[in-house]
Amino acid sequence: MGRWLLLPLWGQLAGCRGIQSALAPSGTAAREIAALWWSMAVGAFIIYVIVLGIAFYAVRIRPERHGSPAGYGLILGGGVALPLVVLSTLLTYSFSLGPTLRQPVASGALQIEVIGKQWWWEIRYLPPGQKQPIVSANEVHIPIGEPVEILLKSADVIHSFWVPPLAGKIDMVPGRTNRLVLQADQPGTYRGQCAEYCGGPHALMAFYVIAETPKNFALWLEQEAQPVKDRGSPLLMRGQRLFINSGCGTCHTVRGTPAGGRFGPDLTHVGRRYSLAAGILPNNIGTLAGWVAGNQILKPGNKMPSFNTFEGEALRTLAAYLESLQ
């Protein structure tokens, strides 16, 4: 009920909007969490104003009542009983949201496995009836209007998966699988991030959730499952040979080529991703070249070395190949 009472409030505040704002909810769980936040903010404000009013009354208006039974009654009623009632009500309301936020998804729903790594995200789509996962990195695609079960894991240290406009924050603990349900109500691009310090360039470990219509999502997922096609252009063929011969395939996979590394992100369809380097760069041929040559400048401490030995033409050729992986 709280979210219906407070819905007009957050709808009026333009400053609360944004692709990473918990106060601009675009999903079922996020709306409940935003309503809880507003309820607690309003409750805290009410308590603050009343307690200040009592203090002002006692000090400025009726100071002669200090130590009198009437004064004690005012303190106990306004300073103890009222906060206790308001805070107990808010606590009960917050506890009541737990079952709502943990509702199970229907059997046969899409599952997406997200594995936190230093400092990027491995994404594995597990469509019903399909044995092999569809592997991607650093962005999550979901269909709108459908609950999607996110299985959260960590490959090294504790990370935390948080998409403020869609759901609450869930920790990713090594050796354990946590569960989160995402549901977006409308198409859009929502920014998330690791919300638990995980060392090194933790602040540069973001990701995007792309919510699209079920039809567009099904088409995207079908294309994502395909290996790359043969490079018809001589330039792109040179870029592929450069990618393989330079050792990039030792860490990265490009399905349909000899590159089968698992240490770094899967690059099979990197050219059509929304961003690069775990959400910190726009994706285009210039940023691809810049990342290959100077990633330790752009994201100091990440586990990929800067390949600053490529000459200009070779770097452009490699970047053109990566951009073509769509």
C-alpha positions, 0 to 999 in steps of 0.5 A: 500500500505504501508505494501507492501512497508515495507514487506521486511523490517520487514521480514529481522529483525530476532529480531522482531520475536516471539510469542508475537511480533507485528512486526512478524504479522501472521494475516491480521489486524496485518500486517496492524498495523505493516506496520503503525508502520514501516511507522511511524518509517521511517517517524520519522527517516526522520524528525529527520535526516533532522532537525538535518542536518538543525541544524548542517548547521545553527550552524557549516557551515553557522552561519553568516546566523543567523537572515537573511531571508535565515535562516528563510526560512530554518527553516520554510521549514525544521523545520516546513513545512516538519514535517507538511507534513510528519506527516499529511501524516502518520496521514491520513494513520493511519485513513485510516486503521480504516475501514479495521480493523473494517470490519464485519465478514460474517453472521454465522461466529464463535463468541467467548466471552472472559470475563476478570476477576481478573486475568484470562480469561473465554472463551465461544465459540458460534458456529452458531446454538448452544444454549449453549456456550462451556466454557473454560479458558485462551486459545483461539482456532481459525481456520486459514484462517477464520475471528473470531469475539471476543466479549470482556467483563469484569466482574470486572475492565478494562482489555485489550485483546492484541495478538500482532501477530494477532491484535491490543489492545482492552479494556474490560470495565465493562458493555460494549461489545467491538468487535475484529476480529481475523484471523490467516494465518497459524497454530501456538501458539501466546501469548497474555496478559492483556495490561491494569493494573488491580491490583494485579498480572496483569503482570501474566495475559496472555493467548494463541491463538492456530490457527489450520486448520479448520478440527483440530479446528472442532475436538477440539471444538467437544471434548471440548463440551463433559463432562468428561468420567467416571474415569476407574482407581482407582487412578483417581477415588480417585482423583475425590473424593478428588477434590469434597470432598476438596471443589474444586467444589465450585469454579470450574466446571468439566462437568459430575461431581458434581463440578459446581462452577463458581467463578474460571476457568472451569476445564473440559478439563484442562489436555489438555490446553497449559498452566496453571494459565493464561499462566504463567506455562507449563501444566503437572502433576508437575506444576498442583501439584505445583499450587494447593499447592503453587499458592500464591507463584507462582502468589501472590494475585490471588483469589485461596488459596494455598492448602498446607495441602495436603500430598504428596500422596494426592497431586499427586493423585489430580494432576493425576486426573486433568491431566487426564481431557482431 
